Amino acid sequence: MATNKFNKTTLKKFKEVLLDERNRIVEDFDYQKSELNKTITDGSGELSSATYHMADVGTDMAEREKTSLFAHRQAKYLSDVDEALARVNDGTYGVCVICGELIEEGRLVAAPIAKHHVSCKETQNQRTHNQ
């Protein structure tokens, strides 16, 4: 499919970037899970289960929902990083899945999970938007 491939040194460099990103995401994800598991009582530092003001309960619920949404987003990004690592391992990392040519290294530095050239992605987005 690809007419070009990155050399092993370049692939190794991007693999390190992706592994660092993966470790950061897993740490964030673990923190978010621990935050979701906290209760209002845990957050207040009190051991009793005293009645809490409705506004406090509402604020806590809103924070939990925000944390949950962020955790879902991070889980998707983690999946994308894992897919990129698989492409590194099979030697296809950095190859645009639409046109088969190498993606610019600058784009991959900015977006290590990129699977498309910017122009190919824009064309794909236009087609999706026009449907």
Secondary structure in CASP SS format (residue, H / E / C, confidence):
PFRMAT SS
TARGET T0000
AUTHOR 0000-0000-0000
METHOD secondary structure of the structure
MODEL  1
M C 1.00
A C 1.00
T C 1.00
N C 1.00
K C 1.00
F C 1.00
N C 1.00
K H 1.00
T H 1.00
T H 1.00
L H 1.00
K H 1.00
K H 1.00
F H 1.00
K H 1.00
E H 1.00
V H 1.00
L H 1.00
L H 1.00
D H 1.00
E H 1.00
R H 1.00
N H 1.00
R H 1.00
I H 1.00
V H 1.00
E H 1.00
D H 1.00
F H 1.00
D H 1.00
Y H 1.00
Q H 1.00
K H 1.00
S H 1.00
E H 1.00
L H 1.00
N H 1.00
K C 1.00
T C 1.00
I H 1.00
T H 1.00
D H 1.00
G H 1.00
S H 1.00
G C 1.00
E C 1.00
L C 1.00
S C 1.00
S C 1.00
A C 1.00
T C 1.00
Y C 1.00
H C 1.00
M H 1.00
A H 1.00
D H 1.00
V H 1.00
G H 1.00
T H 1.00
D H 1.00
M H 1.00
A H 1.00
E H 1.00
R H 1.00
E H 1.00
K H 1.00
T H 1.00
S H 1.00
L H 1.00
F H 1.00
A H 1.00
H H 1.00
R H 1.00
Q H 1.00
A H 1.00
K H 1.00
Y H 1.00
L H 1.00
S H 1.00
D H 1.00
V H 1.00
D H 1.00
E H 1.00
A H 1.00
L H 1.00
A H 1.00
R H 1.00
V H 1.00
N H 1.00
D H 1.00
G C 1.00
T C 1.00
Y C 1.00
G C 1.00
V E 1.00
C C 1.00
V C 1.00
I C 1.00
C C 1.00
G C 1.00
E C 1.00
L E 1.00
I C 1.00
E C 1.00
E H 1.00
G H 1.00
R H 1.00
L H 1.00
V H 1.00
A H 1.00
A C 1.00
P C 1.00
I C 1.00
A C 1.00
K C 1.00
H C 1.00
H C 1.00
V H 1.00
S H 1.00
C H 1.00
K H 1.00
E H 1.00
T H 1.00
Q H 1.00
N H 1.00
Q H 1.00
R H 1.00
T H 1.00
H H 1.00
N H 1.00
Q C 1.00
END
